[in-house]
Structures are given as structure tokens and as C-alpha cells.
């Protein structure tokens, strides 16, 4: 029983950490492409900025959803009796 609880806690912590790293890498990649596009076409600033905000929001929402799933599996795990 204790081993199941500890393994669940470890899996949730590792999952949340991987999600945070992935979100950070995704956000930085989107921001770098925004800066690259801005230097190539400064007149398209408004369109690029809008697309960047939408993309960063999607990356962050995936990270938040994965963290919520990890917390649900940690505190309300249906697999542990």
C-alpha cells in the first residue's frame, strides 16, 4: 500500500516537472519565432503578436491540463483502493 502511494507521488512529481520543462521550451520556441518573424517583416507586427499570444496560450493550457491530471491521479486516484 505504501509503495503504491509513494510511486504515485513520484510519478505525479516527475510528470509535473516534465510538463513544466516542456512548457518552458515551447514558450521560448514560440517567442523566438515571433522575434525572428518581427525582424523579417516589421509591418506584420500586430498579426504576429496575436498569433504568438494564441500559441503561447495553447502551450500553457496543455501544461495546466497535464498538471491537473497529475494532481487528480495523486489525490483522487481511482486505481488505488
Steps between C-alpha positions, in 0.01 A plus 500: 500500500773744597701413191199572278449841663869592475522391138191705418648806670828455316326456167293815557810700595699376201204562267449854628872571462512371143191704416660816642816444297299432185291812547809711553662365187181545298452858617858592425479344153183695418652824632820451302302441180299816575819703527634339184181582310498853639851565373409368154169688467456783750177613333328173599552570871133491601422172324816335631433621854144365496613163368777489759261561788263232375785251457648566843154468652452161336839378622425615854151349497644161413741531792221600739280211387784250546574639848133470596496140380812430709334654807182301442701181477685600819205591721200321344664199342235247402767234450596484869245344734 
